[in-house]
């Protein structure tokens, strides 16, 4: 099942996406500028093969719900995210507010 729903963080709109797959869930929360995602996000791929796209993204591991993704510290971020002031250790929610 795929669930897409709007969420509001500090009065700013974001889109939460959850894809339920056998034995795992894919989780992401996005703005118009970037996104955070669960451990399935390949930050190295974005930094190496797709660097020219300037994708602003962060990855949190060990999360199973959108709520956990928002509260978890980011384990890795893209180069473009670092340039936008998003750092490893920042919560998903803090990173998203820098993507608004």
C-alpha positions in Angstrom: 0.0 0.0 0.0 1.1 3.6 -0.7 0.1 6.4 1.5 0.6 10.0 0.6 -0.5 12.7 3.0 0.2 16.4 3.7 1.8 17.2 7.0 2.4 20.6 8.6 5.6 21.4 10.5 5.7 24.8 12.2 3.0 26.1 9.8 4.9 24.9 6.7 3.5 22.2 4.4 5.3 19.0 3.5 4.3 15.7 1.9 4.7 12.4 3.8 5.0 9.3 1.7 5.0 5.7 3.0 5.3 2.6 0.8 4.6 -0.7 2.5 6.6 -3.5 1.0 7.1 -7.1 2.2 9.3 -7.0 5.3 10.0 -3.2 5.0 8.5 0.2 4.6 9.9 3.0 2.5 9.4 6.4 4.2 10.0 9.9 2.9 8.9 13.5 3.7 9.4 16.1 1.0 9.2 19.8 0.4 9.6 21.6 -3.0 13.3 21.8 -2.4 14.4 18.4 -0.9 13.5 15.5 1.2 14.4 13.2 4.1 14.1 9.4 3.8 14.6 6.2 5.6 17.7 4.0 5.3 16.8 2.9 1.8 18.1 6.3 0.5 21.5 5.9 -1.2 23.2 9.2 -0.3 26.5 8.0 -1.9 24.7 7.5 -5.2 23.2 11.0 -5.0 26.6 12.5 -4.2 28.6 10.6 -6.8 26.5 9.7 -9.8 23.8 12.4 -9.5 25.8 15.3 -8.0 25.1 17.5 -10.9 21.4 17.5 -10.0 22.1 19.2 -6.6 19.7 17.0 -4.7 19.0 18.2 -1.2 18.3 15.0 0.9 19.0 13.4 4.2 18.9 9.8 5.5 17.8 8.5 8.9 18.2 4.8 9.7 16.2 2.5 12.0 12.9 4.3 11.5 9.6 2.6 10.9 7.1 5.4 10.9 6.9 9.0 9.5 6.9 10.2 13.1 10.1 8.4 13.9 11.6 9.8 10.6 10.8 13.3 11.7 12.4 12.9 15.2 15.5 10.7 14.2 18.9 12.2 13.7 20.1 12.2 10.1 22.8 9.6 9.6 24.0 11.1 6.3 23.2 14.0 4.0 24.0 15.0 0.4 26.6 17.6 -0.5 23.7 19.9 -1.6 22.1 19.4 1.8 25.3 20.4 3.5 25.4 23.5 1.3 21.9 24.3 2.5 22.9 24.2 6.1 21.7 20.6 6.8 24.1 18.5 8.9 24.5 14.9 10.1 22.9 14.6 13.6 20.2 17.2 12.9 16.7 15.8 13.3 14.5 15.1 10.2 12.2 17.9 11.3 15.0 20.4 11.7 16.4 19.4 8.2 12.9 19.8 6.6 12.5 23.3 8.0 15.8 24.2 6.2 14.2 22.9 3.0 11.2 25.1 3.0 
